[in-house]
Amino acid sequence: MKVYITENKEAAVTTVEITCREVGNEVERLKRYIEDYDSRLKGKSQGEAIYVKASDVLYFESVDNRTFMYTADSVLEVEKKLYELEDFLNNKDFFRCSKSVIVNVNAIKSLKPEVTRNILAKLVNDEIITISRRYVKGFRALIER
């Protein structure tokens, strides 16, 4: 893959053009990544709206019909449900790892398989989340791409 950058002082907006022989999964993933590059999510803490770049989110968790967004230094409540977040987030960077958790794959530091066929994922902040055995096959397919 070759990448070219052309500077044009008269350009009103930044545009990205992908030239390829065939539009396949890799090209579609690249397109989604570029489109979602600066995605921001709104969270709430003590009545204050706080906007966070999606790439700064470690994981989302649903607890008692409420959804929370975890970053390295904060926990914010999100108005969206997990299934809505799945649609919004980049499928390569975020993965539904259990009924109640979506994890940022880029925030995973290490993986440890368990006897129960679950996988323990240690995040960059040393927090550990469980990738449920129901989701392990999809997770392995994602990280082996």
Secondary structure, DSSP 8 states (H G I E B T S, - for coil): --------TT-SS-------SS--HHHHHHHHHHHHTT-EEEEEETTEEEEEEGGGEEEEEEETTEEEEEESS-EEEESS-HHHHHHHS-TTTEEEEETTEEEEGGGEEEEEE-TTS-EEEEETTS-EEEE-HHHHHHHHHHHT-
